[in-house]
């Protein structure tokens, strides 16, 4: 499993969430099999998103789509502040206790 981790600052969470829910990058069509949205308990202006993929190439492709079509130009949500921090990680062990 591969996870695209995204963290960014938002100036209006409700507005950002509406943009996220509109799904401009077509998460399901891009190979996302599950996702999580989190917010730090001590910073309501930060959002952490984890998008899970079965294939690394699909994660890399969606990241490129986000960079070129969602986070830049006229498609960029007004609620985003600055540039998102991203990374793709591979799960090497998962346990449920």
C-alpha positions in Angstrom: 0.0 0.0 0.0 1.2 3.5 -0.9 0.0 6.7 0.8 0.2 10.2 -0.6 0.4 12.4 2.5 -0.5 16.1 2.0 -0.4 18.8 4.6 -1.3 22.4 4.0 -2.6 25.5 5.7 -6.2 26.7 5.0 -7.7 30.0 5.9 -11.3 28.7 5.9 -11.8 24.9 6.7 -15.4 24.8 5.7 -14.6 26.4 2.3 -11.6 24.1 1.8 -13.7 21.0 2.7 -16.3 22.0 0.1 -13.6 22.2 -2.5 -12.2 18.8 -1.3 -15.6 17.2 -1.5 -16.1 18.4 -5.0 -13.2 16.1 -5.9 -11.6 18.0 -8.8 -8.9 15.3 -9.2 -11.3 12.4 -9.3 -9.9 10.4 -6.4 -11.6 7.1 -7.2 -10.8 7.3 -10.9 -7.2 8.1 -9.9 -6.8 4.9 -7.9 -7.5 6.1 -4.4 -8.8 3.2 -2.4 -9.3 5.0 0.9 -8.5 8.4 2.5 -8.3 10.2 5.8 -8.6 13.9 6.6 -7.2 15.1 9.9 -6.6 18.3 11.7 -4.0 18.9 14.4 -5.8 19.5 17.7 -3.6 22.5 18.4 -3.8 24.1 14.9 -7.2 24.4 13.2 -5.7 26.1 10.2 -3.7 22.9 9.1 -5.2 20.0 7.2 -3.6 16.6 6.8 -4.8 14.3 4.0 -3.7 10.7 3.5 -4.7 9.1 0.2 -4.1 5.3 -0.1 -3.3 3.5 -3.3 -2.5 -0.1 -4.3 0.1 1.1 -6.8 2.9 3.7 -6.4 2.6 4.9 -10.0 -1.1 5.9 -9.3 0.0 7.9 -6.3 2.7 9.7 -8.3 0.2 10.4 -11.1 -2.4 11.9 -8.8 0.3 14.1 -7.1 1.3 15.5 -10.5 -2.4 16.2 -11.3 -2.8 18.0 -8.0 0.3 20.1 -8.6 -0.6 21.1 -12.1 -4.4 21.2 -12.2 -5.7 21.7 -8.6 -3.1 23.7 -6.7 -2.1 26.1 -9.4 -3.8 28.5 -11.8 -7.5 29.2 -11.7 -8.4 25.8 -10.2 -6.6 26.6 -6.9 -9.1 26.8 -4.0 -9.1 30.3 -2.5 -9.0 28.7 1.0 -5.4 27.4 0.5 -2.5 29.3 2.0 1.0 28.6 0.7 2.2 25.5 -1.0 1.1 22.0 0.3 3.8 19.7 1.7 3.7 16.3 0.2 5.3 12.9 0.3 4.5 9.4 -0.9 5.2 6.6 1.7 5.0 2.8 1.4 3.4 0.8 4.2 5.9 -1.8 5.4 3.9 -3.1 8.4 0.3 -2.7 9.6 -1.1 -4.3 12.7 -4.4 -4.0 14.5 -4.1 -4.4 18.3 
